[in-house]
């Protein structure tokens, strides 16, 4: 078993201790033009890069994400387990935000908590009113809380996963107006089997949709009402290996819906599917070139924000001081160093900082760029016998020239980037058998090998 087994795998080993659920896609406001993601972080070995605080990232297209605060938490729980999982952001009816999260630090699926973490925020720059909210008295968890506005009740429905007398996870609901006091819990969704990690889209052409995890796949249910017990499964299941944490996101610029999923084999790889019609219940896998998740991100919640809120979040928390480079024709792979050799490897990379680079003015020409390693900051990517390797800057003009490149429009896609050698100007950085080198580039395949997306 992996060091951080999914809750589904754990259920298979101990059926008496089931899993989590997530619900509730907020409605976009008319002025929204950007997106914010809440998440926590786990590296594959639960070492460096693992943090159970609230992390935020922003995006202008809902697909390519920029982590804030250098991918460090913006706030951390101070009660209960002293950590969180499965964070969710809801913009309330008054325009302010509430943040909900599971009261759990780490992967102890036996941990019992009838509480969830709650913060209030006017702008996601400051967080106030922190408290834990008790939802039930059962000897179980309160996993992956989410909430949505139920207009017919004039209340918010707070939905989460817990094991009731059925012996498996069901989705429970409590109703609230203030996230301080709640109604008595009741069952919201129980299809007769364990359901976890759900996410909900409310009022789409008069229909409400609930996506959830079943046996490592993502499945949808729907209802014409928001009443407990009214949802019926209907969609075709999708997955990419063991997949959990479905998150529905509506494009702000088209009729496209995106369904995000988070894998646990390996841990923490996000995949996305798209559909133009939720009622069809079918999804098409999105090309990985189109999206990039925050490094080490797990179980996200996504909501829309205004351009002013986007700008204010970046001003408050700052853009990353580092970048990651994604391969154009192998978009699951990122530029990294391994044993001081430059190469492209599949995400997640371990140690993850091997794939992080500080792009600095070129050592030989400040109009160019040099790639300084984040975890070996005295070392730079340079070519030697046309192969790229990570070497200590010896201060010579030869090293400076070998470590300097001119960033150009991508040879395979002008929206991406290619990097031409400073002192071998007919050669570009490209990968061959996943190893980086500088070569002359002419064929379509070579142009793809030499094209990269500079993101985070």
C-alpha positions, 0 to 999 in steps of 0.5 A: 500500500502506498504511504498515502493511500486514498480513502477508497483504498482504505475502505477496501481494507477496513470497510467499517471506516469509509470516506469523504464527499464534496458538494456545491459549485457556486453560481458565477456572478455577472462581473466575474472574469477569473477563478480562485482555487482552494487546495491543500498539498501533498507530495508523493512521499508525504515529505517536503511539499506536504502542508495541511493548511489552506492554499490558494491559486488563481487563474484567468481561464480556469485551466492554468493555475498560479499558486499564491504565497509561493504555494505556502498556506494563507491560513492554518487551523488552530483547533481540532486536528490542527490541519485541513483537507478538502477546502471549499470556498463559497461566495455567500448571498452578501458577496462575502466568502465562507471557507469550509474544510475537513478537520483532518491533518494527514491520512488517518482515516480513523480520525473521528471529528463531528466538526468542520473548519470554518473561516469568513472572509470579505476578500480572501486576503484576510480570514476572520471568525475562525471556528469549528462547527459541529454537525452531528453526534455520530462516531465518525467523520465529517468529510469534504464539506461544501455548501450551496444556497437553497433559495426555496428554503432561504438557507444554505445547505451544508453537505458532507460525508459521514458513516451513518447506521447504514455502515457506509458513507452517505451525504448528510446535510445541515441547513444554516443561515450563518455557518455558526448554528445548524439544523439537525443532520439528515441524509441528503444522498444515499444510493445504497453504496459508499459515495464520496467526494461529491460536487454539485452544480445548482440550477442548470436549465432547471436541473441540479447535478451532483458528481461523486466518487464511486469505486475510483470513478467519477459519476453524476446524479441529478434532480429537479429539486434540492430536496434530500433523497431526490437525486438519481445517478445517471451519467457515464463514469469517467476516471484516469486510474483511481480518481476522486474529488470531482470538481465541476467548473463552468467556463465564464466565456463559453458554454463548456463545463469542466470536470476535474478529478484528482488521482491517487495512483499516483497521488495528486495528479489532476485530470480534466474532462469537458462537456457542452451539455451536463444533461448528456452525462458524457465527458471528453478528456481534455488534452493535458496541454490545456491545463496545469495544476498547482504543484502538489495540489490535492482535492481542490475547490474552485469558484469564480471571482472578479478581475479586481479580486484577482488583482488584489489576491496577487497583490496581497499574496504575490506570484511565485518566484519560480516556474515549471516548464511543461513539454508540448508533446509530452504534457504530463512531463516537466523539465527537471534535473536528476543526478544533475542531468536535464530531462523531462519526467512525468508529474509528480516529480520527487523531490518536487523542487527538481522541477522548479526553476528561477528564470533569471536574466541571461548570464551572458546577455541580460536580454536572454534567460538562464535557468537557476535551480531552486533546490541547488541555487548555485547551479544552472542548466547549461549545455556541455557537448550539446547535452543539458546538465546542472552545473555550478556557475564557475564564473567563466564566460564559457559557462555564462554562454553555455547557460544563456538562452533566448526565449522565442515564440514556441516553434510548434505553438506560438503561444508557448516558448522555445529557447535558442542557445546563446553561443550555438544560435542554430540550436534549441533546447529540445528533449530526445528520449526524455533527455534535454540537449541543444540541437538544430530543429527543422522537422515537425517532431523536433519543433514539438520537442523544442516547445515548452509552456512556462507556467507554475 
